[in-house]
Every structure is written in structure tokens, then in C-alpha cells.
Amino acid sequence: MAESTITEASLKSALIERLNATHVEVTDMSALTLTEGGCGQSFTTLIVSPQFAGLNSLKRHRTVNAALKTEIAAIHAWSAKCQTPEEWEKDKAKHGDASAKPPMDGTVDGKVEGVEA
């Protein structure tokens, strides 16, 4: 199997272009936990796009998955937090900069659960 060329930067660029995202944060979780024999290609994201307005959570995720169909098929794990610009601004005002980070669900101290360090 060929090594994937998907990176934080390539995902960010694709999301900005394909979803007209106004803010994107991508974290390569595999870079935090990859050891010999590790799975690699595990990403978590925060995506802020006006295209999410009026869509429920499921429809937002389907929109992202459709936009990144090829990329998602080539990676091991994918997590996304999808917000409108208004929701993101409200979160930032309520929580400060902490809300401006991708979700870290499934991690313990920033490491993917079940992966040995």
C-alpha cells in the first residue's frame, strides 16, 4: 500500500476551497501517537463555514464527508467539529481560545486511546 500524501495542510486547503470555510484547524493525531506499527493518518478538525447554516449536525458531517470523499477514504480515522461563523464566535466568546481547537475526543492527554507510546 502506498504511503498517503494527506497532510494537515492539504486537508485545510481542501476544506477552505470546497466548503468556503472561514476558519479551519486540523490536527494530525497520528503525529502525536505514531510509533512503529501505529496506524497513522488520524485527523481531528474544527471547520467553520457559512455553508453549515440551517443544517443539523448530521447534515453538516455529510457535507464535509462528501467534500473530502477521496481524502477520508485514504485515512484511518477522522473527526470533525462543524460550526457556522456565528456559532464559532459565540463559542470563542464563551470559552475563550479553548474552543478554537479541534475536538480531542478519543484521546487521553492528547494521545489516541489504545495506541501505545
C-alpha positions in Angstrom: 0.0 0.0 0.0 1.4 3.4 -1.0 2.1 5.9 1.7 -0.7 8.6 1.9 0.2 12.1 1.0 -2.6 13.6 3.0 -1.4 16.2 5.4 -2.8 18.8 7.8 -2.1 21.4 5.2 -3.7 19.5 2.3 -6.9 18.9 4.3 -7.0 22.5 5.5 -6.6 23.7 1.9 -9.3 21.4 0.6 -11.8 22.4 3.3 -11.3 26.1 2.6 -11.7 25.6 -1.1 -14.5 23.1 -1.2 -16.6 24.4 1.7 -15.7 28.1 1.6 -14.5 27.6 5.2 -13.6 30.8 7.0 -11.6 29.0 9.7 -10.1 25.5 9.7 -7.9 23.8 12.3 -6.5 20.4 11.5 -4.5 18.2 13.9 -2.8 15.1 12.8 -3.4 12.8 15.8 -1.1 10.1 14.3 1.8 12.6 14.5 1.2 12.7 18.3 1.0 9.0 18.8 2.6 7.3 15.8 5.0 4.5 16.9 6.4 1.6 15.0 3.3 -0.3 13.9 1.0 2.6 14.6 -2.0 3.2 12.4 -1.1 6.7 11.1 -3.4 9.1 9.2 -5.7 10.1 12.1 -7.1 13.6 11.9 -9.3 15.8 14.0 -10.7 19.1 12.7 -12.6 22.3 13.5 -14.4 23.6 10.4 -16.1 26.9 10.4 -18.2 27.5 7.3 -21.3 29.6 6.4 -22.4 26.6 4.4 -23.4 24.9 7.7 -26.1 27.5 8.4 -29.5 25.8 8.7 -28.0 22.3 8.7 -28.2 19.9 11.7 -25.1 18.1 12.9 -25.6 15.0 10.7 -26.1 17.1 7.5 -23.0 19.1 8.3 -20.9 16.0 8.7 -22.4 14.6 5.5 -21.4 17.8 3.7 -17.8 17.5 5.0 -17.6 13.8 4.1 -18.9 14.5 0.6 -16.4 17.3 0.1 -13.5 15.1 1.3 -14.7 11.8 0.0 -11.3 10.8 -1.6 -9.2 12.0 1.4 -11.4 10.3 4.0 -11.2 7.0 2.1 -7.4 7.1 2.3 -7.1 7.9 6.1 -7.5 5.7 9.1 -9.6 7.9 11.4 -11.5 11.2 11.0 -13.3 13.5 13.5 -14.8 16.9 12.7 -16.4 19.7 14.7 -18.6 21.8 12.3 -19.7 25.3 13.1 -21.1 28.3 11.4 -19.1 31.5 11.8 -21.7 32.8 14.3 -21.5 29.6 16.4 -17.8 29.8 16.4 -17.7 33.4 17.5 -20.2 32.6 20.3 -18.1 29.7 21.5 -14.9 31.8 21.4 -16.7 34.5 23.5 -18.0 31.9 26.0 -14.9 29.7 26.3 -12.0 31.8 25.1 -9.4 30.3 22.8 -10.0 26.8 24.1 -13.0 26.4 21.7 -10.7 27.3 18.7 -9.1 23.9 18.8 -10.2 20.7 17.0 -12.0 18.1 19.2 -9.7 15.8 21.1 -12.4 13.1 21.7 -10.9 9.7 22.0 -7.7 10.9 23.4 -6.1 10.8 26.8 -3.7 13.8 27.4 -3.6 14.3 23.6 -2.8 10.7 22.8 -5.1 8.4 20.9 -6.6 5.8 23.3 -5.4 2.2 22.7 -2.1 3.2 21.0 1.0 2.5 23.0 3.5 5.4 23.2 
